[in-house]
Amino acid sequence: MAVLLDTHAFLWWCEDSSKLSPGARKAIKDQDCFVSLASFWEIAIKVSLNKLRLPGIIDRYLADQMSLNGFEQLEISFRHVIRCASLHRHHGDPFDRLLVAQAQEEKLAVVSGDPAFDACGIKRIW
């Protein structure tokens, strides 16, 4: 099964953080992994607001990490955006709502430490 990485899971994997659970680490190592453009958008916003610091220039860092780790970029499609309209309000974060829609549409499990995903009808790995 392929998995979709939540933004924090992607960042923690890239920095080899101990915050990443053993189950998440195994899933990322063993599965085909996707990172949504929504996560890149979230990262860009946090970098611009000085809420997140990356160890390199954002465009180069993200591209390098995607390549080094063999992750695939998941584009945002019309189907994904429209699916957001039918989601229950289990999760209010717009980035996470888009990840839920993408996971549902693409039949992907989500690697995330956020238990709010559990009520969204998708498989969460942590």
N, C-alpha and C positions, 0 to 999 in steps of 0.2 A: 504494500500500500504506500502511496506517495503521501507526503505530509506538507502542510503549509505552516511556515514558521511565524509565530507572533513576533512582533518587533523586538521585544525584550529577549526572546529566545535566540533570534538571529544575532543580536548584539552580544549577548552573553557567550554564545558559541564562538564568535569571532575573537573575543578577548579571553577565551578559555576560563571564564568565570566559575567560581565554585557555587554561584547562585543557581546554576543550571543543574537540575535534578539528574540522578543517574538514569531514570527512565527517559527523560528528554534527550540526554546525551546519546543513549543507545538508539533511539528513534532517528536522530539526525545522522548518526554514523551509518545506520543500516538501511535507511529508506532514501528514495528520491525526494529531494527537498525543493520546495518552491518558496520564494519570497515575493510578496505582493508589492506592486508599485505603491500601494497604500502605505506600506511600511516605510518605503523610501521617502514618501511625502511626509509622513510623521517625523521621521528622523530629520529631514530638512527643516521642518518647522521648529523642532526642538533645538537644533543647532543654531538657527537664526535668532532664537530667543535666549541663547546662552543657557539653556536648560540641559544641554548635552554637549559633551566634548568628544570628538573622535581623535584617534591618534594620527590623523592625516587629513589631507584635503578631501572634503566629502565625496566629490565625484570619483576621484581616484580610489579612495578607500573602499567605497561600496562596490565599485567595479572589480577591484582586486580581490575583495573577499568573496564575491560571487564566483569569480573564476577559480581562485585557490581552493574553494570548498566544493566546487562542482554543483552549486545551487542554480536553479532555473528561475528566471524572472516570470512572475505571473502578472500579465497585463490586466487592466481593468476594462471589462467589456460592458456593453449595454445590458446584457443579461444580469451581470453582477450588480449594476447600479439599480436596475428595476427590482431585483430580488430584495434589496434593502427596504423597499416600500412595504413588503409583506411580512417583515420580521416583527415578532413580538418585542416589546420593550424590555427584554431581559437585560439588555446591555445598552447604555446610553452613549458610549464613546463612539463617535462616527467612524474612526479608523477600525475599531474592533467590529463594528456592525458590518463594514465592508468585508472584513476577513471572514466573518460568519457567512455572508452571502456567497463569497467566493468558494468557501469550503463546501457549502451546500450544493452549489451549481457544479462544481468540479469533482464532488465526492471525495474530498480530502479530509483527513484528520488534521487537527490543529495542535501544534506543539506550543503549549502555553501554561504558565503558572497561574493564570487568572481563572478562578473557579466560576466566574460569571458565564463562561462559555458552556458550562455543563447544562444550563437550562435552554440552550439554543438548538438542540436537535442535531448536534455534530459530535463526533468523537474527539475528546481532548486527551492528549498524551502529556503526562508530566511525571 
